[in-house]
Amino acid sequence: MTDSNANTSGLGDVGLSETYRFAYESIRNGAPGLSDATCAAIARSINMKVSLAANDRATAAEARADRLAKALKETRNRVREWPIDDHETCMCGSPVASHGMGDGHSPVSQGDHAISMIVEAINEALQQETQK
């Protein structure tokens, strides 16, 4: 067992991250003149910076997801309130007034159909995000 292994194992493996261990070993091997305490202090500093950076990235991702969810909810609510101008044409292209059972479905205006598809897509995206 080398001195550097003794130093890191002497600290105990509990709570030591891979980043800390790698930093400590790299410093210890790369600068053999430094004391164990100095190597440990530098390794702790590196470990802390890496940990904070990872937390910052996670927090930023959560904030982006929250902003996206809010924007989707607001858009869905606005779309639901849009005035529909086209109540005369069915989603299939036939006039609603002359739509019959032979068309194979009840008449649904193009505007109503488009809005319901947008709202459905937003609801699906929001549901998938909450399941993560």
CNS distance restraints for C-alpha pairs under 8 A (distance, minus, plus):
assign (resid   1 and name CA) (resid   5 and name CA) 6.25 0.50 0.50
assign (resid   1 and name CA) (resid   6 and name CA) 6.76 0.50 0.50
assign (resid   2 and name CA) (resid   6 and name CA) 6.33 0.50 0.50
assign (resid   3 and name CA) (resid   7 and name CA) 6.11 0.50 0.50
assign (resid   4 and name CA) (resid   8 and name CA) 6.36 0.50 0.50
assign (resid   4 and name CA) (resid  25 and name CA) 6.74 0.50 0.50
assign (resid   4 and name CA) (resid  28 and name CA) 6.54 0.50 0.50
assign (resid   4 and name CA) (resid  29 and name CA) 7.70 0.50 0.50
assign (resid   5 and name CA) (resid   9 and name CA) 5.91 0.50 0.50
assign (resid   6 and name CA) (resid  10 and name CA) 5.56 0.50 0.50
assign (resid   7 and name CA) (resid  11 and name CA) 6.50 0.50 0.50
assign (resid   7 and name CA) (resid  36 and name CA) 7.20 0.50 0.50
assign (resid   8 and name CA) (resid  12 and name CA) 6.93 0.50 0.50
assign (resid   8 and name CA) (resid  13 and name CA) 7.73 0.50 0.50
assign (resid   8 and name CA) (resid  21 and name CA) 7.26 0.50 0.50
assign (resid   8 and name CA) (resid  24 and name CA) 7.76 0.50 0.50
assign (resid   9 and name CA) (resid  13 and name CA) 6.31 0.50 0.50
assign (resid  12 and name CA) (resid  16 and name CA) 7.79 0.50 0.50
assign (resid  16 and name CA) (resid  20 and name CA) 6.26 0.50 0.50
assign (resid  16 and name CA) (resid  21 and name CA) 6.76 0.50 0.50
assign (resid  17 and name CA) (resid  21 and name CA) 6.31 0.50 0.50
assign (resid  17 and name CA) (resid  47 and name CA) 7.66 0.50 0.50
assign (resid  18 and name CA) (resid  22 and name CA) 5.97 0.50 0.50
assign (resid  19 and name CA) (resid  23 and name CA) 6.02 0.50 0.50
assign (resid  19 and name CA) (resid  46 and name CA) 7.80 0.50 0.50
assign (resid  19 and name CA) (resid  47 and name CA) 5.68 0.50 0.50
assign (resid  19 and name CA) (resid  50 and name CA) 7.79 0.50 0.50
assign (resid  20 and name CA) (resid  24 and name CA) 5.94 0.50 0.50
assign (resid  20 and name CA) (resid  43 and name CA) 5.37 0.50 0.50
assign (resid  20 and name CA) (resid  44 and name CA) 6.23 0.50 0.50
assign (resid  20 and name CA) (resid  46 and name CA) 7.17 0.50 0.50
assign (resid  20 and name CA) (resid  47 and name CA) 5.16 0.50 0.50
assign (resid  21 and name CA) (resid  25 and name CA) 6.06 0.50 0.50
assign (resid  21 and name CA) (resid  43 and name CA) 7.61 0.50 0.50
assign (resid  22 and name CA) (resid  26 and name CA) 5.99 0.50 0.50
assign (resid  23 and name CA) (resid  27 and name CA) 6.05 0.50 0.50
assign (resid  23 and name CA) (resid  42 and name CA) 7.92 0.50 0.50
assign (resid  23 and name CA) (resid  43 and name CA) 5.07 0.50 0.50
assign (resid  23 and name CA) (resid  46 and name CA) 7.08 0.50 0.50
assign (resid  23 and name CA) (resid  47 and name CA) 7.69 0.50 0.50
assign (resid  24 and name CA) (resid  28 and name CA) 5.91 0.50 0.50
assign (resid  24 and name CA) (resid  39 and name CA) 5.90 0.50 0.50
assign (resid  24 and name CA) (resid  40 and name CA) 6.12 0.50 0.50
assign (resid  24 and name CA) (resid  42 and name CA) 7.59 0.50 0.50
assign (resid  24 and name CA) (resid  43 and name CA) 5.02 0.50 0.50
assign (resid  25 and name CA) (resid  29 and name CA) 5.92 0.50 0.50
assign (resid  26 and name CA) (resid  30 and name CA) 5.73 0.50 0.50
assign (resid  27 and name CA) (resid  31 and name CA) 5.62 0.50 0.50
assign (resid  27 and name CA) (resid  32 and name CA) 7.74 0.50 0.50
assign (resid  27 and name CA) (resid  39 and name CA) 6.05 0.50 0.50
assign (resid  27 and name CA) (resid  43 and name CA) 7.69 0.50 0.50
assign (resid  28 and name CA) (resid  32 and name CA) 5.48 0.50 0.50
assign (resid  28 and name CA) (resid  34 and name CA) 7.21 0.50 0.50
assign (resid  28 and name CA) (resid  36 and name CA) 7.61 0.50 0.50
assign (resid  28 and name CA) (resid  39 and name CA) 6.18 0.50 0.50
assign (resid  34 and name CA) (resid  38 and name CA) 6.22 0.50 0.50
assign (resid  34 and name CA) (resid  39 and name CA) 6.48 0.50 0.50
assign (resid  35 and name CA) (resid  39 and name CA) 6.28 0.50 0.50
assign (resid  36 and name CA) (resid  40 and name CA) 6.03 0.50 0.50
assign (resid  37 and name CA) (resid  41 and name CA) 6.09 0.50 0.50
assign (resid  38 and name CA) (resid  42 and name CA) 6.19 0.50 0.50
assign (resid  39 and name CA) (resid  43 and name CA) 6.06 0.50 0.50
assign (resid  40 and name CA) (resid  44 and name CA) 6.04 0.50 0.50
assign (resid  41 and name CA) (resid  45 and name CA) 6.24 0.50 0.50
assign (resid  42 and name CA) (resid  46 and name CA) 6.24 0.50 0.50
assign (resid  43 and name CA) (resid  47 and name CA) 6.04 0.50 0.50
assign (resid  44 and name CA) (resid  48 and name CA) 6.03 0.50 0.50
assign (resid  45 and name CA) (resid  49 and name CA) 6.26 0.50 0.50
assign (resid  46 and name CA) (resid  50 and name CA) 6.21 0.50 0.50
assign (resid  47 and name CA) (resid  51 and name CA) 6.07 0.50 0.50
assign (resid  48 and name CA) (resid  52 and name CA) 6.08 0.50 0.50
assign (resid  49 and name CA) (resid  53 and name CA) 6.10 0.50 0.50
assign (resid  50 and name CA) (resid  54 and name CA) 6.26 0.50 0.50
assign (resid  51 and name CA) (resid  55 and name CA) 6.27 0.50 0.50
assign (resid  52 and name CA) (resid  56 and name CA) 6.06 0.50 0.50
assign (resid  53 and name CA) (resid  57 and name CA) 6.26 0.50 0.50
assign (resid  54 and name CA) (resid  58 and name CA) 6.30 0.50 0.50
assign (resid  55 and name CA) (resid  59 and name CA) 6.07 0.50 0.50
assign (resid  56 and name CA) (resid  60 and name CA) 6.04 0.50 0.50
assign (resid  57 and name CA) (resid  61 and name CA) 6.16 0.50 0.50
assign (resid  58 and name CA) (resid  62 and name CA) 6.21 0.50 0.50
assign (resid  59 and name CA) (resid  63 and name CA) 6.16 0.50 0.50
assign (resid  60 and name CA) (resid  64 and name CA) 6.18 0.50 0.50
assign (resid  61 and name CA) (resid  65 and name CA) 6.18 0.50 0.50
assign (resid  62 and name CA) (resid  66 and name CA) 6.13 0.50 0.50
assign (resid  63 and name CA) (resid  67 and name CA) 6.19 0.50 0.50
assign (resid  64 and name CA) (resid  68 and name CA) 6.11 0.50 0.50
assign (resid  65 and name CA) (resid  69 and name CA) 6.09 0.50 0.50
assign (resid  66 and name CA) (resid  70 and name CA) 6.14 0.50 0.50
assign (resid  67 and name CA) (resid  71 and name CA) 6.13 0.50 0.50
assign (resid  68 and name CA) (resid  72 and name CA) 6.12 0.50 0.50
assign (resid  69 and name CA) (resid  73 and name CA) 6.14 0.50 0.50
assign (resid  69 and name CA) (resid 126 and name CA) 6.49 0.50 0.50
assign (resid  70 and name CA) (resid  74 and name CA) 6.15 0.50 0.50
assign (resid  71 and name CA) (resid  75 and name CA) 6.04 0.50 0.50
assign (resid  72 and name CA) (resid  76 and name CA) 6.02 0.50 0.50
assign (resid  72 and name CA) (resid 122 and name CA) 6.28 0.50 0.50
assign (resid  72 and name CA) (resid 126 and name CA) 7.59 0.50 0.50
assign (resid  73 and name CA) (resid  77 and name CA) 6.18 0.50 0.50
assign (resid  73 and name CA) (resid 122 and name CA) 7.61 0.50 0.50
assign (resid  74 and name CA) (resid  78 and name CA) 6.17 0.50 0.50
assign (resid  75 and name CA) (resid  79 and name CA) 6.01 0.50 0.50
assign (resid  76 and name CA) (resid  80 and name CA) 6.25 0.50 0.50
assign (resid  76 and name CA) (resid 118 and name CA) 7.53 0.50 0.50
assign (resid  76 and name CA) (resid 119 and name CA) 5.48 0.50 0.50
assign (resid  76 and name CA) (resid 122 and name CA) 6.57 0.50 0.50
assign (resid  77 and name CA) (resid  81 and name CA) 6.67 0.50 0.50
assign (resid  78 and name CA) (resid  82 and name CA) 6.49 0.50 0.50
assign (resid  79 and name CA) (resid 115 and name CA) 6.44 0.50 0.50
assign (resid  79 and name CA) (resid 118 and name CA) 7.82 0.50 0.50
assign (resid  79 and name CA) (resid 119 and name CA) 7.27 0.50 0.50
assign (resid  80 and name CA) (resid 115 and name CA) 6.89 0.50 0.50
assign (resid  80 and name CA) (resid 119 and name CA) 7.39 0.50 0.50
assign (resid  84 and name CA) (resid 111 and name CA) 5.65 0.50 0.50
assign (resid  84 and name CA) (resid 112 and name CA) 6.94 0.50 0.50
assign (resid  85 and name CA) (resid 111 and name CA) 7.12 0.50 0.50
assign (resid  86 and name CA) (resid 109 and name CA) 6.58 0.50 0.50
assign (resid  86 and name CA) (resid 110 and name CA) 6.55 0.50 0.50
assign (resid  86 and name CA) (resid 111 and name CA) 5.74 0.50 0.50
assign (resid  87 and name CA) (resid  96 and name CA) 7.42 0.50 0.50
assign (resid  87 and name CA) (resid 109 and name CA) 5.03 0.50 0.50
assign (resid  87 and name CA) (resid 110 and name CA) 7.16 0.50 0.50
assign (resid  87 and name CA) (resid 111 and name CA) 7.00 0.50 0.50
assign (resid  87 and name CA) (resid 112 and name CA) 7.93 0.50 0.50
assign (resid  88 and name CA) (resid  95 and name CA) 5.80 0.50 0.50
assign (resid  88 and name CA) (resid  96 and name CA) 5.24 0.50 0.50
assign (resid  88 and name CA) (resid  97 and name CA) 6.93 0.50 0.50
assign (resid  88 and name CA) (resid 109 and name CA) 6.59 0.50 0.50
assign (resid  89 and name CA) (resid  93 and name CA) 5.87 0.50 0.50
assign (resid  89 and name CA) (resid  94 and name CA) 5.90 0.50 0.50
assign (resid  89 and name CA) (resid  95 and name CA) 4.63 0.50 0.50
assign (resid  89 and name CA) (resid  96 and name CA) 5.34 0.50 0.50
assign (resid  89 and name CA) (resid 108 and name CA) 8.00 0.50 0.50
assign (resid  89 and name CA) (resid 109 and name CA) 5.50 0.50 0.50
assign (resid  89 and name CA) (resid 110 and name CA) 6.11 0.50 0.50
assign (resid  90 and name CA) (resid  94 and name CA) 5.36 0.50 0.50
assign (resid  90 and name CA) (resid  95 and name CA) 5.86 0.50 0.50
assign (resid  90 and name CA) (resid  96 and name CA) 5.34 0.50 0.50
assign (resid  90 and name CA) (resid  99 and name CA) 7.98 0.50 0.50
assign (resid  90 and name CA) (resid 107 and name CA) 5.53 0.50 0.50
assign (resid  90 and name CA) (resid 108 and name CA) 5.11 0.50 0.50
assign (resid  90 and name CA) (resid 109 and name CA) 4.32 0.50 0.50
assign (resid  90 and name CA) (resid 110 and name CA) 5.39 0.50 0.50
assign (resid  91 and name CA) (resid 107 and name CA) 7.54 0.50 0.50
assign (resid  91 and name CA) (resid 108 and name CA) 5.85 0.50 0.50
assign (resid  91 and name CA) (resid 109 and name CA) 5.48 0.50 0.50
assign (resid  91 and name CA) (resid 110 and name CA) 4.29 0.50 0.50
assign (resid  91 and name CA) (resid 111 and name CA) 7.96 0.50 0.50
assign (resid  91 and name CA) (resid 113 and name CA) 6.48 0.50 0.50
assign (resid  92 and name CA) (resid 110 and name CA) 7.90 0.50 0.50
assign (resid  93 and name CA) (resid 110 and name CA) 7.99 0.50 0.50
assign (resid  94 and name CA) (resid  98 and name CA) 7.56 0.50 0.50
assign (resid  94 and name CA) (resid  99 and name CA) 6.55 0.50 0.50
assign (resid  95 and name CA) (resid  99 and name CA) 6.14 0.50 0.50
assign (resid  96 and name CA) (resid 107 and name CA) 5.78 0.50 0.50
assign (resid  96 and name CA) (resid 108 and name CA) 7.56 0.50 0.50
assign (resid  96 and name CA) (resid 109 and name CA) 7.20 0.50 0.50
assign (resid  99 and name CA) (resid 103 and name CA) 6.74 0.50 0.50
assign (resid  99 and name CA) (resid 106 and name CA) 7.76 0.50 0.50
assign (resid  99 and name CA) (resid 107 and name CA) 6.28 0.50 0.50
assign (resid 100 and name CA) (resid 104 and name CA) 8.00 0.50 0.50
assign (resid 100 and name CA) (resid 106 and name CA) 7.66 0.50 0.50
assign (resid 101 and name CA) (resid 105 and name CA) 6.65 0.50 0.50
assign (resid 101 and name CA) (resid 106 and name CA) 7.28 0.50 0.50
assign (resid 108 and name CA) (resid 112 and name CA) 6.72 0.50 0.50
assign (resid 108 and name CA) (resid 113 and name CA) 6.38 0.50 0.50
assign (resid 109 and name CA) (resid 113 and name CA) 6.09 0.50 0.50
assign (resid 110 and name CA) (resid 114 and name CA) 6.02 0.50 0.50
assign (resid 111 and name CA) (resid 115 and name CA) 6.16 0.50 0.50
assign (resid 112 and name CA) (resid 116 and name CA) 6.07 0.50 0.50
assign (resid 113 and name CA) (resid 117 and name CA) 6.21 0.50 0.50
assign (resid 114 and name CA) (resid 118 and name CA) 6.33 0.50 0.50
assign (resid 115 and name CA) (resid 119 and name CA) 6.16 0.50 0.50
assign (resid 116 and name CA) (resid 120 and name CA) 5.99 0.50 0.50
assign (resid 117 and name CA) (resid 121 and name CA) 6.16 0.50 0.50
assign (resid 118 and name CA) (resid 122 and name CA) 6.27 0.50 0.50
assign (resid 119 and name CA) (resid 123 and name CA) 6.09 0.50 0.50
assign (resid 120 and name CA) (resid 124 and name CA) 6.14 0.50 0.50
assign (resid 121 and name CA) (resid 125 and name CA) 6.25 0.50 0.50
assign (resid 122 and name CA) (resid 126 and name CA) 6.15 0.50 0.50
assign (resid 123 and name CA) (resid 127 and name CA) 6.04 0.50 0.50
assign (resid 124 and name CA) (resid 128 and name CA) 6.18 0.50 0.50
assign (resid 125 and name CA) (resid 129 and name CA) 6.25 0.50 0.50
assign (resid 126 and name CA) (resid 130 and name CA) 6.32 0.50 0.50
assign (resid 127 and name CA) (resid 131 and name CA) 6.37 0.50 0.50
assign (resid 128 and name CA) (resid 132 and name CA) 6.74 0.50 0.50
